[in-house]
């Protein structure tokens, strides 16, 4: 078995913590799990962070400031504001690659909501994310993707709510993938506000998909 790594950065530790958290719920996770994932001894993590809680608080603090870089990356990777917004919704589905994974993430969320320090970081990230969503919607209006009479502030709140609510309802119904489930709900929110030419294009594409899905396959030859 390879020995502990000689040099491990904070970034390495936080990435290791995220990997460990993806497999273990909050009551199962130990500092030893994170240390093993990072390739160091638990003692080294104690020396650096003090405790598992202190490490998780530091990770939460970093999460609080992550909205800006995440949305900047989405804007750079997609040609239009609404494409970036839809990609953000798809990213949120990464919390639910499986129902079991979503349950673990919800358990961590419950802990965040019950802890004043962790909740403060959660709220900071949520407020920043909503501002980024609102900025994308404003850009979509300027780009002619959305109607000019849309009030982007309330719409941003509804989009945020649709994404979070979709995760919850997908956890109940478990039909298809979380990504597809969220995408349908976000599209239902956006569609009434799409500029006519964008609405027509997406309606035609959706109709085509429904028609294709509805065609009967020819019976196999015997």
LOKE-572227 format. One record per atom (N, C-alpha, C, CB): y, x, z. Coordinates in steps of 0.001 Angstrom, whole numbers, plus 500000, padded with zeros to 6 digits. Each point is the difference from the previous one (the first is absolute). Glycine has a CB too. Layout:
N
YXZ/...
This chain:
222
498811500848500000/501189499152500000/501239500883500000/498767498158501224/502204501571497918/501201500823499959/500784499890501295/500092499713497529/500567501380502866/500787500000501219/501311499275499822/498942502130500634/501820497737500473/501291499319499921/500952500717499050/499675499179502336/501181500064497021/500998500577499105/501035500754500822/499642498148498315/500803502996501152/500927500841500732/501412499424500009/498602501962499398/501838497453499498/501358499462499934/499961498577499480/500939502299499626/499564496784501187/500042498593499627/501416499497500256/497523499662500542/503089499803498437/501360499493500138/499991498593500611/500720501395498019/500454498148502399/500108498626500488/499594499016498908/501840500689501572/498527499616497190/499620499122498883/498488499882499900/502088500645498771/497209500479501431/498535499977499971/499454499096501102/499979502328499050/500617497778502129/499530499206501137/500256498521499763/500428501933501535/500763497730497946/500311498590499768/499100499408498918/502372500429500688/497344500356498280/499081499526498955/498605499808500573/501353501182498242/498237499736502635/498690499881500640/499954498768500894/499725502496499924/501370497250500801/500057498818500857/499865498727499175/501444501249501622/499240498703497230/499922498819499141/498581499787499496/502383500344499322/496938500741500324/498610499869499531/499094499513501128/500387501837498322/499808498707502858/499173499578501136/500273498539500350/499991502361500877/501269497238499059/500359498619500322/499455499026498979/502048500828501113/497733499630497656/499441499115498971/498533499680500263/501615500956498359/497742499832502506/498587499785500297/499746499472501405/499504501804498407/501458498403502493/499801499597501390/501174499155500477/498651502079500429/501042496867500314/501043499163500560/500698500691501158/498728497984499294/502349501418501228/500780500653501043/499241500276501282/501933498902499032/497089500266501293/499241500217501233/498852500994499804/500598497680500707/499089502608498054/498950500978499702/500566501389499748/498629498162499046/502586501900500458/500595501272499583/500203500927501188/501132498832498105/498454502417501732/500219501010501029/500741501186499399/497918499268501227/502642501543499665/500654501220499539/498988500921499332/501704499799501838/497050500159498633/498947500814499405/499732499586498555/498986500308502270/501104498377497434/499820499527498621/501056500610499086/499012497848500852/502239502124499609/501087500534499199/499849501516499846/501509498136500788/498134502526500307/499831501455499959/498898500391499026/500785500154502371/498103499117497671/498889500291499092/500441499827498552/498353499260501753/502400499675497986/500468499732498636/500965501087499531/499716497535500394/501082502990500548/500989501025499655/499405501395499963/501738498573501022/497052501588499515/499365501312500023/500517500899501111/499679499778497573/500736499610503546/500470500770501149/499285499496501248/502266500394498913/497978500259502204/499416499552501263/500927498955500633/498844502253500340/500598496831500461/500862499043500702/501045500699500867/498110498371499997/501528502786500564/500937500733500840/501261500395499256/498077500832501301/501775499526497424/501183500381499218/500923498815499792/498663501764498853/500762497054500991/500845498816499848/500686499651501313/498485499158498192/500822501038502918/500617499755501305/501166500952500208/497799499205500930/502009502070498699/501079500979500135/501210499609499157/498299501783500440/501444497666498362/501099499711499082/500668498673500301/498835501330498278/500370497632502055/500563498657500146/499947499459501428/499330499597497663/499776500923503148/499900499554501376/498904498990500252/502376500439500167/497484498565498962/498998498953500185/499819499242498698/500587499793502444/498382499363497512/499795499167498814/501177499056499806/497511500145500309/502948499256500777/501138499074499867/501239500722499467/499082498619501892/501194502553498611/501171500736499534/499883500326498525/500301500954502282/498491499382497264/499800500279498573/500249498735499186/498318501804500551/501164497054499919/500162498754499262/501450499529500006/497651499394500580/503071500872500509/501414499653500034/500765500831498970/499816499387502445/499856501890497466/500653500863499013/499674499532498581/499889501938501612/498863497682498157/499606499476498695/500758498716499692/497723501033500259/502434498113500747/500730498749499821/501469500257499698/498398498868501545/502170502131499102/501405500346499751/500203500459498566/500262500634502404/498794500120497089/500087500445498604/499849498807499055/499065502262500642/500067496817499720/499808498794499198/501301499199499922/497566499931500668/503199500061500418/501239499227500046/500959500423498898/499712499730502461/500293501534497182/500918500496498988/499393500168498625/501159501116501809/497710498261497949/499279500249498746/500388499066498855/498144500817501387/502581498111498890/500266499007498948/500792500598498842/499968498207501738/501078502549498570/500832500570498944/499223500844499010/501862499982501592/497394501032498882/499220500818499067/498944499209499224/500384501903501529/498991497124499127/498972499209499317/500613499218498844/498692499819502145/502409499498498111/500629499199498944/500621500877498923/500444498207501671/500060502962498716/500527500923498991/498887500426499049/501752500815501622/497075499438498920/498868500357499159/499583498866499084/499254501548501769/500786497229498744/499644498846499171/501007499795498867/498909498938501995/502359501237498318/501022499870498952/499798501057498909/501619499072501700/498055502144498722/499824501088499032/498763499789499130/501134501550501597/497870497786498956/498723499853499293/499941498778499094/498940501148501899/502049497949498187/499937498764499221/501303499785499243/498405499010501670/501467500373497173/501137499904499083/501005498940500413/498508500769498198/501074498204502510/500907498911500352/499956499731501502/499685498994497716/501375500407502829/500007499686501430/498870499077500430/502436500300499940/497281498665499263/498935499077500393/498632500662499915/501398498088499208/498434502848499870/498734500749499950/499832500821501274/500120500107497476/500962500486503002/499943500758501246/499707499082501176/501607501672499056/498976497136500936/499756499045501086/498550499545500007/502381499243499863/497094500463498948/498592499591499923/499071501140500438/500578498412498124/499813502821501584/499207501153500430/500032500131501523/500489501165497816/500654498537502787/500085500024501467/499036498981500601/502414500729499870/497553498076499563/499062498983500486/498565500495499889/501604498193499326/498093502487499567/498654500545499820/499704501077501046/500138499502497536/500885501298502807/499805501023501037/499642499373501339/501617501482498812/499000497380501489/499705499337501269/498543499533500055/502402499275500154/497026500463498684/498592499608499959/499078501147500397/500557498358498213/499972502878501802/499188501133500451/499605499862501464/501152501445498326/499541497691502402/499612499727501392/498693499220500069/502414500004500652/497172499436498221/498827499125500013/499044500299498858/501386498254501074/498108502993498833/498982500250498979/498731499199500276/500940502295499653/498835497402501625/498892499143500418/500501499133501150/498236501713499276/501112497156500999/500393499195501166/499921500793501306/499194497968498796/499795502901501317/499847500782501226/501167500965500195/497516499807499778/502934500801499124/501137500915500085/501267499255500415/498951501454498240/501242497344501225/501170499219500390/499939499636501478/500168499096497669/498665500565502827/499863499682501424/500408501193500860/498145498389499465/501468502809500128/500408501188500754/501516500172499959/497792501086499483/502793498722499336/501445500145499891/500736498938500803/499688500996497745/499780497794502316/500608498958500813/499892500325501491/499451498327498214/499470502329502167/499861500411501401/501073501024500365/497519499562499894/502771501359499180/501083500962500246/501348499279500036/498662501828498875/501521497182500259/501242499234500006/500179499277501332/499838499715497507/499090499718503005/500080499326501295/500472500966501087/498162498435499291/501308502786500677/500430501005500960/501467500354499834/497689500888500031/502768499215498723/501407500305499736/500914498899500549/499319501278497938/500268497478501879/500815498880500443/500067499903501521/499393498808497905/499575501679502764/499939499921501460/500664501176500689/497911498732499757/502462502286499492/500577501227500560/501461500097499563/497733501171499979/503183498900500971/501431499985499665/500403501157499091/500425498888502178/499035502299498076/500363501167499199/499463499862498578/500002501426502072/498716498235497809/499394499867498679/500618498837499234/497867500970500889/502439497953499809/500606498849499322/501382500365499463/498719498429501497/502044502369499225/501315500414499521/499894500735498673/500796500150502363/498200500721497518/499791500708498742/499549499039498900/499416502079501283/499754496951499097/499526499007499032/501160499180499445/497802499891501203/503089499680499677/501156499204499577/500918500825499109/499859498650502114/500335502613498239/500856500864499179/499467500107498585/500647501286502036/498045498893497842/499401500089498670/500091498674499259/498452501765500845/501316497118499878/500044498685499356/501398499692499474/498158499216501508/502864501090499284/501379499735499552/500356500864498784/500648499404502368/498940501853497682/500283500891498865/499256499542498753/500357501911501587/498404497635498580/499222499532498851/500627498760499385/497929500945501027/502559498139499827/500623498798499452/501273500353499234/499043498645501888/501731502313498607/501195500432499277/499637500592498652/501148500425502169/497740500315497794/499558500578498729/499546498908499035/499314502098501200/500005496886499322/499594498874499159/501232499298499438/497897499706501362/503102500087499513/501236499356499554/500696500831498930/500246498944502254/499747502373497914/500624500875499001/499272499910498665/500743501546501827/497930498370498207/499241499843498747/500340498672499331/498136501413500937/501995497540499855/500345498696499434/501408500033499393/498500498865501690/502425501800498977/501353500143499434/499949500757498672/500986499978502325/498199501069497642/499852500759498752/499360499147498915/499802502118501321/499267497010499078/499343499125499036/500989499002499412/497841500260501246/503101499266499577/501047499114499483/500865500758499003/500005498676502151/500403502528498213/500850500804499118/499294500342498697/501135500938502007/497537499229498058/499226500357498807/499633498789499154/499108501941501249/501247496866499215/499686498789499241/498597499488500214/501605500761498343/497697499754502655/498649499496500283/500046498705500800/499141502346499961/501850497544500928/500154498809500821/501284499269499625/498719501098501869/501296497603498402/501183499189499742/501173500486500854/498534498027499426/502657501821500051/501189500498500701/500393499103501175/500777501010497852/498695497775502230/500377499111501099/499074500132501202/500935498434498322/498165502542501669/499085500172501118/500729500651501165/498049500192498421/501668499351502781/500518500616501225/498940500988500469/501390497930500652/498837503364499109/498945500992500201/499657500208501482/500760501113497900/500168498608503015/499701500180501415/498872499101500476/502359500639500345/497791498036499522/498897499111500377/498728500234499187/501704498334500657/498458501987498053/498808500239499184/499236501222500497/501149498962498028/499566502078502386/499331501190500536/499183499645501243/501851501454499094/498721497690501740/499276499575501206/498740499222499629/502170499914501273/497935499226497723/498834499212499589/498932500908499384/501483497992499610/498931502988499590/499036500947499426/499289500763501113/501416500226497923/499353500254503051/499409500706501140/498992499105500719/502109501356500263/498272497386499958/499117499057500688/498758499694499175/501989499013501136/498194500865497553/498859499710499126/498971501116500042/501499498668498522/498964502573501488/499063501126500020/499208500010501303/501543501327498517/499178498565502630/499304500000501279/499101498793500175/501890501260500946/498602497566498653/499195498790500117/498772500029499109/502060498766500561/498091501841498261/498862500089499079/498866500821500598/501572499790498070/498786501279502632/498962500798500651/499212499155500992/501407502057499719/499314497092501028/499327499165500998/499100498960499343/501930500346501548/498582499003497406/499174498963499372/498824500608499242/502022498540499808/498187502652499600/498855500653499347/498925500320501031/501519500974498237/498893499437502961/499030500296501054/499168498771500348/501545501748500901/499045497059498929/499281498761500280/499084499621498848/501896499247501431/498663500704497360/499223499515498853/499090501069499407/501842498416499521/498633502818500422/499221501126499472/499467499727498596/499374500585502336/501500498901496825/499643499731498608/500646501061499119/499802497506500446/499415503229498790/500539501063499173/500516501145500844/500585498326498270/500330502445501163/500554501137500728/501323499609500660/498879501596498395/501477499128502647/501283499763500657/501156500250499029/498987500648502217/500875500356496920/501058500317499041/500265498826499067/499364502417500120/499583496983499344/500179498856499101/500565498796500747/498102500831498591/501442498977502638/500456498862500804/501510500113500268/497702499814501075/502719501375499342/501424500226500282/500825499874498726/499391501516501909/500109499045496995/500745499960498736/500266498564499568/498967502182499331/500051496938500821/500195498599499605/501093499342500850/497582499870499283/502397500402502027/500992499374500873/501402500540499727/498229499683501741/501889501612498049/501312500579499694/500516499455498676/499407502090501275/499714497758497749/500420499472498699/500466498557500132/498386501537498848/500967497696502018/500415498616500206/501406499930500587/497605499349500329/502737501625500504/501349500061500579/501029500412498954/499005500570502227/500648500395496932/500956500537499035/500208499099498781/499335502256500763/499618497062498803/500029499288498721/501187499039499841/497538500194499996/502804499005501016/501143499088499793/501326500717499755/498822498380501443/501250502895498921/501252500739499872/499987500993498841/500305499737502443/498608500312496812/499957500895498852/500954499526498911/497621500572500541/503055500378498809/500797499663498833/499081499401498945/501669501846500504/498855497277498674/499158499209499100/499088500860499139/501775498282499973/498753502804499465/499166500802499092/498868500680500758/501985500377498516/498244500011502748/498936500626500781/498982498959500456/501605501780500758/498904497011499571/499081498946500408/499087499610498860/501678499175501636/498879500715497155/499193499626498842/498928501038499725/501954498782499045/498416502492501069/499033501054499730/498852499997500984/501823501339499036/498487498481502243/498939500002500998/499178498735499931/501400501430501458/499249497439498212/499247498751499868/499008500088498861/501936498732500921/498489501871497950/499098500149498863/498828500893500349/501915499669498449/498377501429502258/498921500912500386/499030499318500942/501536501942499712/499007497280501250/499133499305500952/499152498951499295/501682500394501815/498942498896497242/499253498990499259/498877500647499214/502047498572499847/498232502589499580/498968500702499240/498824500394500871/501756500836498470/498565499640502741/498928500379500918/499169498789500392/501406501882500858/499292496975499405/499253498804500388/499123499517498853/501836499367501586/498702500712497193/499211499545498856/498776500864499799/502069499134498937/498131502182501210/498869500915499848/498955499746501069/501516501708498990/498975498091502255/499058499773501097/499255498689499824/501475501318501516/499184497709497816/499384498692499879/499039499870498836/502008499108501039/497950501871498072/499093499910498862/498553500160500457/501795500902498489/497344498292500950/498571500129500307/499409501149499208/499834497537500483/499337503219500165/499289501039499265/498891499370499177/500536501693501784/499181498831497019/498913499415499200/498668500164500718/501267500490497882/497896498515501980/498679500067500652/499215501157499406/499997497501500427/499281503216500414/499205501135499489/498924499504499047/500428501287502121/499356499497496815/498955499638499046/498640500316500599/501551500430498056/497528498679501675/498636500215500531/499144500659498924/500205497987501541/
